[in-house]
């Protein structure tokens, strides 16, 4: 079992979801996030005051999958999120030690679904 965490541009979220659905991956958690990396933010002027914005909007996806879906999930995220520009995002793949479905008490592969 793997937990795939990805940070992508907000405007690429629909593309990523479509790619995941094409590969039969439907169970995802999505949250809004702020962060900075190589983009290093930008400067803007607001009412005559120079403002440095270094925390940019991102979307965080968390997807728990069984081993056989891990590569397909990563490929779907890359396909949907890639623009070729700095700021496309990052993907982290971490092992899951245990998964338990609260409703039924199922454990392991059966709990992830």
C-alpha positions in Angstrom: 0.0 0.0 0.0 1.2 3.5 -0.9 0.2 7.0 0.0 0.7 9.4 -3.0 0.8 13.0 -2.1 1.0 15.6 -4.9 1.1 19.3 -5.0 -0.1 20.7 -8.3 -1.2 24.0 -9.8 -4.9 24.8 -9.1 -5.8 25.3 -12.7 -4.5 21.8 -13.5 -6.7 20.0 -11.0 -9.5 19.1 -13.5 -6.9 17.7 -15.9 -5.3 15.6 -13.1 -8.8 14.3 -12.0 -9.7 13.3 -15.5 -6.4 11.4 -16.0 -7.0 9.6 -12.6 -10.6 8.7 -13.6 -9.4 7.3 -16.9 -7.2 4.9 -14.9 -10.0 3.8 -12.6 -8.7 5.8 -9.6 -11.6 7.5 -7.9 -10.8 7.8 -4.2 -8.8 11.1 -3.6 -8.6 13.8 -1.0 -8.0 17.3 -2.1 -7.1 20.4 0.0 -5.9 23.9 -0.8 -2.3 24.7 0.2 0.2 27.5 0.1 3.8 27.1 -0.6 7.0 28.2 -2.3 9.7 26.5 -4.2 11.7 27.4 -7.3 9.1 29.9 -8.4 10.1 32.1 -5.4 6.9 34.1 -5.6 6.4 37.5 -7.3 6.1 41.2 -6.5 3.0 43.3 -7.1 2.0 46.8 -6.2 -1.1 47.3 -4.2 -2.3 50.9 -3.6 1.2 52.1 -4.2 2.9 49.7 -1.8 5.3 47.0 -3.1 4.2 43.6 -1.8 6.2 40.4 -2.1 4.0 37.4 -2.5 6.1 34.3 -1.8 3.5 31.8 -0.8 1.7 30.6 -3.9 -1.6 28.8 -4.2 -1.3 25.0 -4.8 -3.6 22.0 -4.5 -2.7 19.0 -2.4 -3.9 15.6 -3.5 -3.7 12.6 -1.2 -4.4 9.2 -2.8 -4.0 5.9 -0.9 -3.6 3.0 -3.4 -2.6 -0.7 -3.5 0.8 -1.5 -4.9 -0.5 -2.3 -8.4 -2.1 1.1 -8.8 0.9 3.2 -7.6 2.6 3.6 -11.0 -0.6 4.3 -12.8 -1.5 7.0 -10.2 1.8 8.7 -10.5 1.7 8.6 -14.3 -1.8 10.1 -14.3 -0.8 13.0 -12.0 2.3 13.7 -14.2 0.2 13.6 -17.4 -2.5 15.9 -16.0 -0.3 18.4 -14.2 2.7 18.9 -16.5 3.1 22.2 -18.3 6.8 22.2 -18.6 7.2 25.3 -16.6 8.6 25.9 -13.1 5.9 25.3 -10.5 4.2 22.3 -12.0 4.5 20.6 -8.6 5.8 17.6 -6.7 4.8 14.0 -6.0 5.7 12.1 -2.9 5.2 8.3 -2.6 5.3 6.9 0.9 4.6 3.4 2.2 1.5 2.8 4.3 2.0 0.5 7.2 -1.7 -0.2 7.9 -5.1 0.9 6.6 -8.4 0.3 8.5 -11.8 1.1 7.2 -13.7 2.5 10.2 -17.2 1.4 9.1 -16.5 -2.3 8.7 -13.2 -2.9 10.4 -11.6 -4.2 7.2 -7.8 -4.0 7.1 -5.0 -3.8 4.5 -5.7 -4.0 0.8 -9.4 -4.5 1.3 -9.8 -1.3 3.3 -8.2 0.9 0.6 -10.5 -0.6 -2.1 
